[in-house]
Amino acid sequence: MSTNKFFSYKSVLAGILVLILSISTAFGQIHFSGFTGVVGNIGATEAGNGAQWTTDGFYAGQVDLFGVVMLRTGVSLRTDNLLDLKLFEEGVPAQFCLDEISITARFPCCHVTRYISLFVGDHESIGSDLFLRRHFGILPTNSRLSETWDGRMDTTIYPFSDFGASYVLKLRSSQAFGMYFYAGHKENQWRGNVDLRYAGVFSLATVDFSVGVGFPITNDQNAGTSIKLNRDIELHTGLSTVIGNTHTASLFLQFGISKIVLNPGATQSVLKLSDLYFWVEPRFRANFMNFHFTMFNISKSATEDIFFVSGPLGCNLAIFANNIHAGTFNFTVGAHMTISTEITLDEINNTNRENISFRFSPFIETPLFEGTFTSRFSIDFMKFEQMHKSIRFSLGYKTNL
């Protein structure tokens, strides 16, 4: 989670509650939907000199006013080490993140539907399947390996984030076109972005593609606020697709470039290998068994929230079985076997035993009280000398509201 997005959680929650209550009073009938979850994590501290117990939680909700206006909010939090706290004397310090607040107006007309949105935070970023799920009502398509507990549910190729607006044109033929404008403070300066998007859902494929340009927004005391297009111009692009029959065999593929510098300075390069993003995952299903093989290169920051992965570059084999019955319970049981390294593609020649991880991570999921209960365990076999530092365990629960 990015620490620059943390605010006073009391003021944010109060604002959200007041907004929802005001809408409920002003309109006699509204439709509300959402989901929430919490997970407890047990493992070693970053220094490796003790144990820690942290808790992650998230909430995401949508208020739909007669199918015309939609209000969405997403928040998440992470507690400090609960083992070091006097819970009843000091309370529970936590970092609170505002994932998304957006308002969307819907305009159906002439066999198309137009959506105009204003947003703060992350909004249907490329790489996430949120856009496809919201506009086409499909089931989740992203990888089990990338599932997180911060509300967004998966990693992104690059984010549509901070402050912005979007325009989406959805056709009846299960296709959509979008345009996004957003700006934020990054790399010690304000930067603006303009992105174009195409998405489609077909019988044997889903496609979500975007391309955009980023540029600096400067504030000169003499000239005022201005946009300079003669330097620091960056291109970025991303593609996410699933090809094939999800009931037998399919290919989940993501590829992206977070930064292509068009006018690099003396110390810059046009493209760095660390700015490449790829996720290649063939999926096979036989009876009730599933086999997913993954090769990935993601950002280092994304690995902080992924339970099964230690480094940004690597591969994974997931084997799991659905519909295992025990009495009235239905279980999904499986394991991830992940080899990853802490280095990036730029440093690939520096690979050695010290920066390689081999994680074995069994997991169990079962429906419970209209939600899903998940238990996960992970151990890194490359750290025999300090095995206690590599062990992770978590218990989590997610449910629809």
Solvent accessible surface area in square Angstrom, and as a share of the most:
residue,aa,sasa,rsa
1,M,31,0.14
2,S,52,0.33
3,T,95,0.55
4,N,116,0.59
5,K,32,0.14
6,F,42,0.18
7,F,110,0.46
8,S,70,0.45
9,Y,97,0.37
10,K,142,0.60
11,S,70,0.45
12,V,25,0.14
13,L,71,0.35
14,A,51,0.39
15,G,41,0.39
16,I,15,0.08
17,L,107,0.53
18,V,95,0.54
19,L,84,0.42
20,I,41,0.21
21,L,119,0.59
22,S,58,0.37
23,I,15,0.08
24,S,51,0.33
25,T,118,0.69
26,A,77,0.60
27,F,79,0.33
28,G,83,0.80
29,Q,138,0.61
30,I,57,0.29
31,H,116,0.52
32,F,78,0.32
33,S,43,0.28
34,G,13,0.13
35,F,47,0.19
36,T,40,0.23
37,G,8,0.08
38,V,77,0.44
39,V,3,0.01
40,G,19,0.18
41,N,36,0.18
42,I,87,0.44
43,G,16,0.16
44,A,19,0.15
45,T,35,0.20
46,E,181,0.81
47,A,75,0.58
48,G,7,0.07
49,N,130,0.67
50,G,35,0.33
51,A,61,0.47
52,Q,52,0.23
53,W,98,0.34
54,T,22,0.13
55,T,27,0.16
56,D,12,0.06
57,G,10,0.09
58,F,8,0.03
59,Y,53,0.20
60,A,20,0.16
61,G,6,0.06
62,Q,41,0.18
63,V,4,0.02
64,D,27,0.14
65,L,15,0.08
66,F,127,0.53
67,G,25,0.24
68,V,78,0.45
69,V,37,0.21
70,M,17,0.08
71,L,27,0.14
72,R,23,0.08
73,T,16,0.09
74,G,8,0.07
75,V,9,0.05
76,S,2,0.01
77,L,64,0.32
78,R,63,0.23
79,T,14,0.08
80,D,66,0.34
81,N,21,0.11
82,L,21,0.10
83,L,101,0.50
84,D,112,0.58
85,L,36,0.18
86,K,121,0.51
87,L,70,0.35
88,F,205,0.85
89,E,138,0.62
90,E,109,0.49
91,G,32,0.30
92,V,73,0.42
93,P,61,0.39
94,A,41,0.32
95,Q,81,0.36
96,F,9,0.04
97,C,1,0.00
98,L,17,0.09
99,D,7,0.03
100,E,13,0.06
101,I,60,0.31
102,S,3,0.02
103,I,79,0.40
104,T,5,0.03
105,A,27,0.21
106,R,83,0.30
107,F,99,0.41
108,P,81,0.51
109,C,70,0.42
110,C,104,0.62
111,H,126,0.56
112,V,28,0.16
113,T,19,0.11
114,R,82,0.30
115,Y,22,0.08
116,I,82,0.42
117,S,6,0.04
118,L,108,0.54
119,F,6,0.02
120,V,53,0.31
121,G,4,0.04
122,D,20,0.10
123,H,2,0.01
124,E,7,0.03
125,S,4,0.03
126,I,0,0.00
127,G,0,0.00
128,S,6,0.04
129,D,3,0.02
130,L,30,0.15
131,F,1,0.00
132,L,8,0.04
133,R,57,0.21
134,R,72,0.26
135,H,18,0.08
136,F,37,0.15
137,G,64,0.62
138,I,37,0.19
139,L,148,0.74
140,P,93,0.59
141,T,22,0.13
142,N,26,0.14
143,S,6,0.04
144,R,68,0.25
145,L,3,0.01
146,S,4,0.03
147,E,51,0.23
148,T,6,0.03
149,W,15,0.05
150,D,5,0.03
151,G,13,0.13
152,R,43,0.16
153,M,41,0.18
154,D,8,0.04
155,T,12,0.07
156,T,38,0.22
157,I,11,0.06
158,Y,13,0.05
159,P,54,0.34
160,F,0,0.00
161,S,8,0.05
162,D,33,0.17
163,F,117,0.49
164,G,18,0.17
165,A,30,0.23
166,S,4,0.03
167,Y,81,0.31
168,V,4,0.02
169,L,45,0.23
170,K,51,0.22
171,L,51,0.25
172,R,187,0.68
173,S,65,0.42
174,S,42,0.27
175,Q,44,0.19
176,A,1,0.01
177,F,95,0.39
178,G,8,0.08
179,M,73,0.32
180,Y,0,0.00
181,F,94,0.39
182,Y,12,0.04
183,A,25,0.20
184,G,2,0.02
185,H,98,0.44
186,K,74,0.31
187,E,107,0.48
188,N,144,0.74
189,Q,46,0.21
190,W,117,0.41
191,R,13,0.05
192,G,3,0.03
193,N,18,0.09
194,V,45,0.26
195,D,1,0.00
196,L,91,0.45
197,R,7,0.03
198,Y,57,0.22
199,A,0,0.00
200,G,0,0.00
201,V,33,0.19
202,F,95,0.40
203,S,113,0.73
204,L,110,0.55
205,A,27,0.21
206,T,19,0.11
207,V,37,0.21
208,D,1,0.01
209,F,81,0.34
210,S,0,0.00
211,V,63,0.36
212,G,7,0.07
213,V,45,0.26
214,G,2,0.02
215,F,26,0.11
216,P,0,0.00
217,I,45,0.23
218,T,28,0.17
219,N,121,0.62
220,D,61,0.31
221,Q,186,0.83
222,N,150,0.77
223,A,80,0.62
224,G,30,0.29
225,T,100,0.58
226,S,36,0.23
227,I,96,0.49
228,K,82,0.35
229,L,122,0.61
230,N,118,0.60
231,R,96,0.35
232,D,32,0.16
233,I,14,0.07
234,E,22,0.10
235,L,63,0.31
236,H,13,0.06
237,T,30,0.17
238,G,2,0.02
239,L,53,0.27
240,S,11,0.07
241,T,9,0.05
242,V,8,0.05
243,I,88,0.45
244,G,25,0.24
245,N,66,0.34
246,T,92,0.53
247,H,140,0.62
248,T,78,0.45
249,A,48,0.37
250,S,12,0.08
251,L,59,0.29
252,F,3,0.01
253,L,48,0.24
254,Q,3,0.02
255,F,87,0.36
256,G,0,0.00
257,I,21,0.11
258,S,45,0.29
259,K,47,0.20
260,I,40,0.20
261,V,5,0.03
262,L,87,0.43
263,N,77,0.40
264,P,51,0.32
265,G,41,0.39
266,A,114,0.88
267,T,140,0.82
268,Q,88,0.39
269,S,55,0.35
270,V,79,0.45
271,L,73,0.36
272,K,101,0.43
273,L,87,0.43
274,S,45,0.29
275,D,24,0.13
276,L,35,0.18
277,Y,14,0.05
278,F,56,0.23
279,W,2,0.01
280,V,38,0.22
281,E,2,0.01
282,P,35,0.22
283,R,31,0.11
284,F,109,0.46
285,R,83,0.30
286,A,56,0.44
287,N,138,0.71
288,F,105,0.44
289,M,57,0.26
290,N,9,0.05
291,F,76,0.32
292,H,23,0.10
293,F,83,0.35
294,T,0,0.00
295,M,85,0.38
296,F,0,0.00
297,N,5,0.02
298,I,9,0.05
299,S,59,0.38
300,K,106,0.45
301,S,74,0.48
302,A,23,0.18
303,T,19,0.11
304,E,117,0.53
305,D,28,0.14
306,I,4,0.02
307,F,20,0.08
308,F,9,0.04
309,V,1,0.01
310,S,32,0.21
311,G,1,0.01
312,P,4,0.03
313,L,23,0.12
314,G,19,0.18
315,C,41,0.24
316,N,3,0.01
317,L,63,0.31
318,A,2,0.02
319,I,50,0.25
320,F,11,0.04
321,A,7,0.05
322,N,30,0.15
323,N,87,0.44
324,I,68,0.34
325,H,133,0.60
326,A,55,0.43
327,G,79,0.76
328,T,137,0.80
329,F,92,0.39
330,N,47,0.24
331,F,51,0.21
332,T,19,0.11
333,V,58,0.34
334,G,11,0.11
335,A,15,0.11
336,H,2,0.01
337,M,55,0.25
338,T,2,0.01
339,I,84,0.43
340,S,3,0.02
341,T,12,0.07
342,E,92,0.41
343,I,17,0.08
344,T,25,0.14
345,L,34,0.17
346,D,72,0.37
347,E,71,0.32
348,I,81,0.41
349,N,145,0.74
350,N,94,0.48
351,T,56,0.33
352,N,74,0.38
353,R,122,0.44
354,E,139,0.62
355,N,23,0.12
356,I,48,0.24
357,S,6,0.04
358,F,69,0.29
359,R,11,0.04
360,F,72,0.30
361,S,0,0.00
362,P,46,0.29
363,F,6,0.02
364,I,80,0.40
365,E,31,0.14
366,T,11,0.07
367,P,81,0.51
368,L,54,0.27
369,F,171,0.71
370,E,161,0.72
371,G,12,0.11
372,T,52,0.30
373,F,68,0.28
374,T,15,0.09
375,S,28,0.18
376,R,16,0.06
377,F,72,0.30
378,S,0,0.00
379,I,27,0.13
380,D,1,0.01
381,F,72,0.30
382,M,50,0.22
383,K,68,0.29
384,F,127,0.53
385,E,143,0.64
386,Q,85,0.38
387,M,44,0.20
388,H,108,0.48
389,K,74,0.31
390,S,2,0.01
391,I,62,0.32
392,R,71,0.26
393,F,71,0.30
394,S,1,0.01
395,L,79,0.39
396,G,3,0.03
397,Y,54,0.21
398,K,29,0.12
399,T,27,0.16
400,N,114,0.58
401,L,101,0.50
